[in-house]
Amino acid sequence: MRRKAGIVVGACAALVLAGMAGAVTARRGNDAPVGTWHSAPGVPRTQVAARGPLPVPSSSLPSKAAVPAPSRGVKATGSPEPPTSSRNPGRFLESATSSAPGRQRVGELLHVSNLIGYLAGPPRQTFAYPGASYVKLHFARMAMLPGDYLTVSSPDNTESYRYEPGTEDKWAMSITGDTAVVEVHRAVDPLGLRSALEGLGVRVDSVARGYSRTEQARIPSETPARPGRTGREESVCGPDTSTDAVCYQSTDPVAYVKSKAIARLLINGTELCTGWRVGPKNRMLTNNHCLTTSEEAYDTEVWFNYQCAKCGGYDVFKPTKVWGDQVVSTDHLLDYTLFSVDGFASVEKFGYLTLDTARPAKGTELYVPQHPAGEPTRIAGGKGEKAGNCAVDNADYTGYAAHSDVSYFCDTAGGSSGSPVLSRKTNKVVALHHFGGCPNSGVRGDLLATKLRPFL
């Protein structure tokens, strides 16, 4: 097992996110509510979506088979990116940023130079960034003796990850909140001989600091999706009718249970998308514009059960965190990436979703569980709401390719890329959300079902 999941202290209606890399051992908690988001209630959710025209090929969808899982560091291949001349000026990638088109930026990278342990520095250091939603450390070096180990923990030790000697040039799993404590634990050394050895120690060279909720709301909406593209459109179509998933626990129990299968993805320590379990095997699905290679997957945190503990409250459950593993198949035109996770046994209990093999008809009622702007799970189109806009508007819509998408007006926001769009009639996934612009759209589930059948 390369790494294991841990518990996190988070908050409802907040932008509390996490990051990447090589934890060896970690603790896991239960589903008891933990933590409180201390920002004043009533702060509106940031309505962000991407913008910038997307390429649309003149040809029909490709028939090329999905690609087998690559070896470490090898990019899985799929359909090539369409040429610039074929771009469709009317479509926008959900939650794109200038540095990473298609991902919602949720933090910043800070450069530091801290030595910890042995003669190089103190055995324990605290990294505190008041107001940060998470703190994530990068280790340039981790030179320790056999029997010694390193922990990265929250101040109250409710979230803790252990690292063994030999791990270096790696990101640690993020610590939710504004403070991370790093400590070198040494084996028994009564004579102090081990501590006197030179050249040993741990070096932290970078820190990813998660934006506070207030900072997240201030991210300029004019951020282009890609160089040379200007402007941005919101994807909340009219008043935002999405609600905390837990609000439907009694009124719409099926939608609530289905929402458990989605996860929040933190990529590169500062960027966000949504993903979800597809089928009973160890398989996750998100957008190709969110995640493409196994190398990226290795450094992506996958959070399950990051949901509000109470409808309209600010407490959240302890998420179960695992790491991404191998990219099994990916395709640009259908904008999907299928990948596995490390530590699958710990997330199997959250269930899975199934792709619908039939294209939905116009007017089909929908619902979309998602992590907009990194918040705890919300559902757009929940039963019992006046959410008539969350229905199929066009079952034959143009995405990256003609006839590839289903369009709808369900409310989404930055970070919703990769969310499943489910039919209320079948409770199966009819689209993989990827475009904002009102109407919003997702890649047809029936096309994905055909493409991915060999891997599910």
N, C-alpha and C positions, 0 to 999 in steps of 0.2 A: 504494500500500500504506500503510495508516494506521499499522500497527505491526508489529513482527516479534518472533519468539521468542528466548529466551536460555537459557543453561544455568544450573543451580542446584545448589548443594551441599546435599545433604539427608541423611537418615538413616533406616534401617530401623526399623520399630516405633516411629516417632516421630510427633509432631504438627507436622511441618515444612511450613508452608503459605505461600501467596503471595497477592498482592492485585491491584490494578487499574491501568489508565489509559493514557497516551499515549506510549509509547516509539516513537521514530522508527527507530532503528537498534539492533541488538543482536547479540551473538555467540552462536553455537550450538556446542555440543560434540558428542561422539559418545556411544556407549553404554558407555563405560568406567565402572566403579564409582568413585564419588567420595564423600568425606566419611564420618564415623563419628558415630553418635549416642552422646554420652558419658554419657548416663544409664545407671545400672546396669541390666543385663539382668534379666529376670524380673518387671518391673513389669507388673501386670495391665492389660489393655486396659480403658478406661473403658466400662462397659456403660450406655449412655444411649440412651433413646428418648424420643419425645415423649409428651406426654399432653395430654388435653383432648379432649372430644367433638368429633367432626366433623359437619358438616351432611350430611344425607341427604334429598334431595327425595322427595316421595311419588310423583312421576311417573317414568316410565321414562326411559332415556337419550335425550338430544336428538339430533335428526338434522341440526342446524345445521352447515353446512360450515365447515371451517377457514378462518381469515382470512388474506388475503394479507399479505405483509411490509409493515409500516408504515414511514412515513418516520421520520427521526431524532426521537426524543423522543415519538413517538406510540405509545400502548399498543395492542398487538394485542388484538382482542376475541375473546371466545369465549362460552361459556355463563355467565350471571350467577351470582354466588354464591348458594346457596340460603339461604332465610330462617333466622333463629336457631331458630324454632319447630320446624324439621324436623331438627335435629341428632341424630345417633346417639350416645348416651352410651358406646357400647362401642368406639369406634375412636379411635386416637391417631396424630397426624402424627409421622413419624419425625424425631427430632432437633430438635424445636421449641424456640425460646427466646422469652422474653417480648417482646423487641424485634423479632424476626423469626421468626414462626411457621414451622416447617419447616426452618430452617437451624440447623446446629450452630455455636455460638459458639466461636471458636478464638483470639481475641485481644482486645486492648483498644485504644481510641483515646486518644492523648495529645495535648494541645494545647501547641504550642511557638511560638516567634517567633524564627526564625533568619534572618539576612541573609547572603548569600554573594556574593562577587565584586565587582569594581570598587571604588568608594569606599564602598559600603555595608557591606562586610565582607570577611573573608579569602576568597581564591579556593578554598579547600578546607576542608571541615568533616567531622568524623566523628560519626556518630550511633550510640552504643553503648548497648545495654541487656542487660547480662549475663544469660545464660540464655534470652533470647528465641529463639523458633524461626524468626522472620523479622522483618525491619524494612522498613516500607513508608512512603514519604514522600509528602506532599501539598504541591504547589506552589500558593501563592496568586498568585504573580507570577513571571514568567520573562522579564524585560526584558534582552535581550542584543543586541549589534550583529550585523549580517550577517557571517557567517564565524566567529563565536564559537559555542560549543555547551557543553552541560552533560552530565556523565556521573554516573550513580549506579552504584556498583560494590561488590563485596565487597572486603575488605582485600587479598586475594591476587589480585584482578582476574580471577578465573576466571568471574565473573558480572558483566556490565557492560551498561548500557543508555545510549543516547545520545539527547539531546533538543536540538532546534534552537530558535532564537529564535521567539517568538510563541506558544509553548505556555504556557498559564497556567490556573489553577483546575483542575488535573488531578492525579490520582494517578499516581505512578510505579510501574513494575513492582517487586514486592517483591524484596528481597535475602534469600536464605535464610541463616539464622544470626543472630547477635545484633548485627552491626555493618554499617552502610552508610556508604560514603564518597561525598560529593558534591563535585564539582569543576567550576569554570567554566574552560573552555579558550578562551583568547583568540587571535585571529589575530595575526600578527606586527605589532608596534607599537614599533619601535625608539626613537621619540621619546616614547612614553608618552602621546600625545595621546588615544588611545581610552580609556585607563584613567582619564583626568581628567574624563570626562563624568559629570555628576551625574544622578541619577534612574535609573541603571541598576543591575541586580542581581537576585538571585533570593531569594525569600522562601519558607521552609518554615513552614507554620502548623499542620500536624498530622502525627503519626506513628502508624501502626498497628503495635503490638508484638505478635507472636505469642506465645501462651502456651507455656511450657515443658511438657514431658510431665507433670511433677509438678503444675503448675498446672491443666492440663487435667483431670487425675484428680480435682481438688478442686472442680470446678464443681458447685454444688448440684444434686442430682438432682430436687429438688422444683420446679425452675424451671417455671412454667406455660407451656403452649403459647400461650395467648392470655389477655388480661385476663378475670378471672372464672372461669377454669378452674383447678382445683387438682390436685395429684398428678402422678405420672409413672410410666410402666411401662418396664421394660427389655425389649429385644428379643432378647437372647441367651437362647434357650429351652433351659434346662439348661446343661450344660457347653459352653463355646465350642469348637466344632469347626472354625471357620474357620482357614485357614492362609495364609501368604505365597504369593502366586501362583507364584513361582519354584519352590516345592516340587513343583509338578506338571509341571515342564518335561519330565521323562522319564516319569513315571508316568501323566500325563494331558495329553499334549501339545496336544490339541484345546482343552481348557479354558484352558490356558496361553496359547495363541495368541489365543483369543477375548478374553481379559482385556486384551490390548494395546489394544483398541478403546475402553476406558473412560478417563475423565479425571476429575481432581479439580478442582472448581470453587471458587474463592475469590471471594466476593461481598461487596462493601462493605468489603473489607479485613480483616474480622474474622469472616466467616461462611462456612460450608462446606456443599456438597452434592456429589453425584456425577452425572456425565453420560457420554454415550457416543455414538459415531458410529453413525448408522443409515443404511444404504444407501450406495451408492458416491459420491453427490454430497456437496457441502459442507453436511452436515446433522448437528446434534447434538440429542440428546433428554435432557431432564431433567424434573423435576416443575414444575408451575405454581406450587406453593407455594415453590419455590426461586427461580424466575426468571420474570418476566412480560413485561417490556418491553425494547425495544431499548436504551433508556437504561441499564437495568441490565446488559444484555449487554455494552455498550461498556466497562463498568468491572468486568468479570469475567475473571479469569485462568483459563485452561483448560490444565491440566497433563496431558500424555501421558507414558507410560512412567515414571511415578513408582513403581518397583518395586524390591524387594529384589534385590541382585545375587547373593545366596547364601541358600539355605534356612536360616532361623533366625538369619541374620546381622544385622549392623547397618549394612552398607554398601548404598548404593542407586545405581541408574543416574542419569545426568544427565537430568532430565525435559526434554521439549521443551515450551516454553510459548508459547501464542498467546492472543490476545484474542478474546472474544466479539464478534459483530457484530450482524446483524439477527435479530430475532425474526420467524419466518416464520408460525407458527401457535401459538396457546395456548388452553387450555380448562380451566376450573375443575373441572367435573364429572368429566372424565377425567384431571384433574390432570397435564397434560403441557404442556411448552413445547418447540417445535421451533425451533432457531436455527442460524445459520451462524457461522463463525469467520473472523477476519482472519488470513491466513497459512496458508490451507488446505494449500498444497503441502508445507509442512514436517511436517504430521501425517498426510498421506494414506497414508504407508507403514505406519502402525499398523493398517490394516485397518478393517473395519466389521462390524456385526452386522445381522441381518435379522429382521424381525418375523414370527412364525408366524401364518398366516392361520386356523389351527384352534385351538379351545379345547382345552387339555390335559385328559386324563382324571384322575380321582382316583387318586393313587398314582404319577403320573408323576414320575420322579426329576429333580431340579433341581440347578443350581449358580448361585451369585450372585457374580460379581466386583464388588468395591466398594472404597470408601475409608472404612471405619468410623473415626470420630474423627480423620480426616485422615491415617491411617497409609498407608504404601505399600500397593499393591494386595493385597488378601486375597481368597480364594475360599472361600465357604461351600458345603459339599456336594461337595468334591473327591473324585474317584474314588479308591478304595482306602482311604477312611476309614470309620469307623463313623458315618456321617452320614445315617442312615435318616430322620431328622426333616426333611431337606431334600427334601421331596416334596410334591406337590399334596395338600392336605388337603381343600379344597372348591373345586371349579371354578365354583361359582355363589355367590359371596360378595358381601356388600354393602359397598361403599366409600362414596364420596360419593353413589352412586345404587345402587338395587337391581340385582343381577346384573352389576355393573361390574367386580368383582375376582376374583382367584384367591388363595386363602389357603394358607399353608405355615408351617413352623416353622424355616426356614433362619435361621441366626444373622445378625443385622444389628445396627448400633449407630448412634449419632448421626453424621450425615454420610453414611449409606448411602442417604438419600433420592435417588431418581433412578437407582438402579442397575438394570441389566438382570437379569431372572430367566430363565435359559435352560433349556430341556428337554435333558436328557442324551441323549434319543433322537434329536432333530432338530438340536440345537445352534442352535436359533433362539430368539428372545426370546418367551416366553409371557406375561410380565408386566413392568410398569414399577413397581418397588418404591416404596411411599410410606407405608405404615402399619406401626407397631409394635404390640405388645400381646399377642403369643403367643396365637393365631396372628398372624403378620405377613401382610401382603397387598400385592398390586400390581395395577394396572389391567390388564385383559386385553389381551394382545398382539393378538388378532384384531380387537378393537374399534379399537385404535390403527392397525392396518394398513389398515382400511377408511377411517378418518378422514383418514389422512395420505397415502394413495395419490397424490393429485394433486401432492404436494410432494416425493415421493421418486423 
